[in-house]
C-alpha cells in the first residue's frame, strides 16, 4: 500500500510505502508523477520506507518499475526516511548514476 500526501508548498509530497504494493498503488504514484504541478518547479519526494515493499503480483511489479523509470525525468530530489541504514549506502550510487537526481537518507528512528 502507498499513502501520498502533499506536505509543503509547491510540489513536495510525502510517500509512505508499506509492505505490499498493488497495481492501484502504482497508478496513484504515476498520477502524482505525471500530472503537471506548479509550472517551473521540480517535484520533490519524501519517501518513508520501513521495509522494502513486495508486490501483489508480477503485473504490479512491472507497473511500479515503469512508474519508477518515468519518475527519473520528473523528480529532482528524494529524501528517504528509513530505519534500514543500508539505504544510506546506496544514495551516493544513485546520485552518481543519475547526476541530476539528488537523494539524501535520513534515519527514521
N, C-alpha and C positions, 0 to 999 in steps of 0.2 A: 504494500500500500504506500501511496505517496500523498503527502499533505503539502500544499503550496499556499503560501501567504505573502501578500505584498507587505513589506516591513518598513520601507523608507522611501522618501521622495525619490524621484523618478527611477524606475527600472531596477529596484533592489528587491529581491524575493528570497524568502526562506523556504527551503525544501527539506522536508523530513522524510527520510526513507526508512521504511520498516521492512520486516523480514521478506515478504513475498510481493513481487511486482507483477501486476496484471497488464493485459493489453489496454485496459481503461487508464491505468497509471501512465503508460507510455503515451497515450493520446492526450492526457492532461498536460504532461510535460511538453509534448510537441506544440500544443496550443500556446503555452507560455512562451516558448522559444520563437515560434513562427509569427505570432500576432504582433503587428507593429506596436512598439512602445513609444515613449516620448522621443520625438524625432531628434536625431543627432547625439543621443546619449546611449552609451553601451549598456547592455544587460549585465547585471551583476547578481551572482547567486551565492547564498549562504546555504551550504548543504550540511545537514545534521545526519550523521551516519553512525548508528550504534553497532551495526554489523553489516557485512556485505549482503545485499539482497539476493534472494533466489528468484526464480521466475515461475509463474503459474504453468507455463508450457513453452515449447520451443518458439512458437509464434510471438509470445510476449517478449522473449529474449531478442528475437530479430527486430521487433518494433522498437524496443529500448535501444538497441545498437544503432538503428537508423536515426533515431532522435538524437542520440549522443553525437553522431557524426555531423548532423545538421547544426548542432549547438556550437561546434567549433568556430563557425563563421559568425555567430550571433552573440556569444557570451564573451566578455572581456576579462572578467575576474570571477574566480571561485574562491570562497572561503570554506574550508572543510572543518567542521566541528565533530570530533570523534574521540572515543576512548581507545580506539585502535591506533596506538602510537606509530605503528609501522607505516601508516599513511603519510606521516611526516617525511619519511624517507623517499617516497615516490614523487612528492611535489616538485623537487628540483628536476627530476627526469621529465615530468610533464612540461615544465617550463622550458627545458632545453629542446624538446621535440616540437613543441608548439610555442615559439617565442612570443607571439602576440597575446597569448593567454597567460594571465598571471594567476597562480594558485598559491594559497597560503593555508597552512594547517594550524589549528588551534585545539589544544586538549579540551575535551568537553567536561571532564570532571577532575 
